[in-house]
Amino acid sequence: MEVPQYFHMNGGTSETSYTSNSSMQKRGIEVTKPIIQEAILEIINSISSGKDIPKSISIAEMGCSSGPTALLVVSYIIDTIYNNNKSLHESDGALSGCPHPEILVLLNDLSSNDFNVIFKSLQGFYDQLKKAYTNLGDADDDQKQHGCFVAGIPGSFYGRLFPSGSLHFVHSSYSLHWLSPKRNKGNVYMAESSPPSVLEAYLKQFERDFCSFLKCRYEEIVKGGRMVLTFCGRADDTSPSRGMHCFIMNLIQGKIEEEKLDSFDMPQYVPSPSVVKSVILNEGKNIVNFMRSISESLVVSHFGEEIIEELYKRCREIIAPRLSREGSRKTKHLSIVISMTRK
Ligand code: SAH
């Protein structure tokens, strides 16, 4: 099975859209800001010669989706580049009109992603840049350049997407647990009743996919370029079928004819740190909306619209008492962050 054309995070800006349900990811990305800043400064150092700063820097955001997180890391990068440039020129006593590297931002996701939500927000983003960095000029003045150019690159990040040696920095967050759905027929999504062979097949697929991702990016990133990846993770190697990501499938089981269930493909694997490491070396209602924003397109396309309201209603009925039992204890999410340099 090829990457499904119908698969996408819920688009638009409604209550069950990814846009309205990505605050957990936003918090996770905020924590990685210092790692991203350090990587960007290293890139600038490695490609600057003497006092000459590079003319342009190309960055790719892989699996950008359609929510506010699509441009969050981009804003960190721009902030880092402009502030670094400002401090360099302040020390020279020549701040105004100082050149900074222009930034090409390549936003990647599957072609079924709602890129238009991002594209419609771009003018506001550019205006904010001009306002935030006063030396870039008046936000109403179209002649003044913000020096940032954003483009969409549809396609699977498990294949080649960019020319060789063309990227300085690659970022991806909360996307690489989505597998390329090209597995043996008959594998169901992992649920508590899944046999070890299914769990093993998911692990192997994750390893193969992540390896393809690394190989492709190796070709595309310049020497000295950097990559920061943030995964949804599991704390350890025990039971990959436990946790929120398997909850929907446990619920669907018993409600749907077995044949339909057996042919369903939920291409997701949440790795543990040791799984990520071995490949490199050789989060009520809000929760349900969150789960719905990421899983609805797959569930609807396979099981039909009819079960959808009932399914997510049952999710709410089951999750709400659990949450109140747990009181104010917060649901914990584990993220795995890795920062790499291309040699
Ligand atoms: N990076 C954002 C979005 C994460 S949601 C954030 O941190 O909030 C995961 C995104 O990965 C979805 O938009 C999904 O369409 C995308 N995705 C999944 N598999 C992909 C693939 N093979 N190639 C490109 N994008 C993919």
Residues whose N, C-alpha, C, O or C-beta is under 5 A from the ligand:
A	BS01	SAH	H8 M9 S22 Q25 M62 G63 C64 S65 T69 D109 L110 G155 S156 F157 Y158 S173 Y174 S175 W178
